[in-house]
Amino acid sequence: MDYTYFLSDTVKRRSPSGVGKFGKLAYMNPKIINFTGGLPNAKTFPFSEMTLTMTDGQILKIDPVMMAECLQYGFPQGYKPLLDQVRALIQRVHNPPRTNDTDVVIIPGSQFGLNKVFEMLVNPNDIVLVPEPCYSGTFSAVLYTNPSGSNPDGIVWSDARRRRVYDLACKYDFLILEDDPYYFLQFEEEFPPSFLQLDRDGRVIRIETFSKVIGAGLRIGYAIGPIPLIEVLTVQVQGVVNHVSNVSQACVSEMLRTVGIGGFLEKVKKTQKFYKAQRDTLMKAAEKYLTGLCEWTIPAGGFYLWLKRHIFGIFHKVLSLPNTSDMILKRGIKRGFLAIPGCAYNVRETPSSYLRLSYAMGNEKYMEEVSLAGKEDRNLGA
Ligand SMILES: Cc1ncc(COP(=O)(O)O)c(C=O)c1O
């Protein structure tokens, strides 16, 4: 496939910096005497090693050699051991049909990746294909999907829907951006295939993150896709941050080395069970407090409950509250809770009858306050 057709004018004008090319050569040949770049001398570094204790008591050690390496500038595509581990993880979980034409770049979180993929593929006035409601960190020209436990509506796209959309992408020749931070947090035992798994043509860029399963503050995610597009993304990472923090990458890499891919998948399974239990608790609370006040679909994955707020018209006709902003910003804050009004997930921020609650952190008390704010709304004739 000729990917230049899909590239934006912005990235077509960009090429890897001359200095960057030499840096890469030096990085690929670690025995070479390296006079390139502005590398600080490791003898001046104040830290010599690092110990991390996992919550299950396992100890991770970043030894002096590794510490010196990760305090130094690194490789724009990512810290090599982590790149290999992520490639192995993707192979194990998704087994993409085009493995030899696919690669990975480590990014500082999926939010950064989304921004850079849009910059790579979208010119001003390009066609926009997004679902509504849609994760508000995005909005652009390729088809954007957030198919597993989607933010904000908690839906998991069925196998059939994914295959149908993929076939449409082939028929009409567009790319698919698969933003999948909640992939491991789907609540059914069997997961539908990812778009990456279906990608026989090379038209999927998949973005994953460790934010929801290891720690959001590490700022480690990765983009997987056709090699020519990953090369462009790598130049973009390099242009903004040189490379993702090696210290963060080394922490994740050491964890993956210590527990293995199997151990990581077991840990992720426990995390999935935790959120499933959270969802169940909050769903019981929703039934108790919000029945009649709101309408919802039980989330099939992720962190979010997408509520449609009802009001009652004459003769008890069920209507929807035209906009939930006041309920949250005026009455919610007074009652000590915040949720996100649905308008934030509409492409043009048009009013919305929905609100998004996160059950990742919520508890029963939170649901009771939501119901009280909703009832106040009703008394106010909202
Ligand atoms: C759908 C979606 N995409 C991307 C992100 C950003 O994640 P990260 O922490 O990896 O930048 C989030 C965070 O909540 C999200 O819900």
The ligand as an SDF file (V2000), in Angstrom:
LIG
                    3D

 16 16  0  0  0  0  0  0  0  0999 V2000
  -10.4710    6.3980   24.9960 C   0  0  0  0  0  0  0  0  0  0  0  0
   -9.2350    6.9650   25.6120 C   0  0  0  0  0  0  0  0  0  0  0  0
   -8.1600    7.1790   24.8350 N   0  0  0  0  0  0  0  0  0  0  0  0
   -7.0210    7.6860   25.3540 C   0  0  0  0  0  0  0  0  0  0  0  0
   -6.9050    7.9940   26.6910 C   0  0  0  0  0  0  0  0  0  0  0  0
   -5.6100    8.5750   27.1970 C   0  0  0  0  0  0  0  0  0  0  0  0
   -4.8100    7.5990   27.8300 O   0  0  0  0  0  0  0  0  0  0  0  0
   -3.2680    7.8010   28.1630 P   0  0  0  0  0  0  0  0  0  0  0  0
   -3.1380    7.8910   29.6350 O   0  0  0  0  0  0  0  0  0  0  0  0
   -2.5700    6.5810   27.6260 O   0  0  0  0  0  0  0  0  0  0  0  0
   -2.7990    9.0300   27.4530 O   0  0  0  0  0  0  0  0  0  0  0  0
   -7.9940    7.7750   27.5450 C   0  0  0  0  0  0  0  0  0  0  0  0
   -7.9120    8.1280   28.9690 C   0  0  0  0  0  0  0  0  0  0  0  0
   -8.8090    8.1280   29.7370 O   0  0  0  0  0  0  0  0  0  0  0  0
   -9.1900    7.2390   26.9940 C   0  0  0  0  0  0  0  0  0  0  0  0
  -10.2760    6.9840   27.7410 O   0  0  0  0  0  0  0  0  0  0  0  0
  1  2  1  0
  2  3  1  0
  2 15  2  0
  3  4  2  0
  4  5  1  0
  5  6  1  0
  5 12  2  0
  6  7  1  0
  7  8  1  0
  8  9  2  0
  8 10  1  0
  8 11  1  0
 12 13  1  0
 12 15  1  0
 13 14  2  0
 15 16  1  0
M  END
$$$$
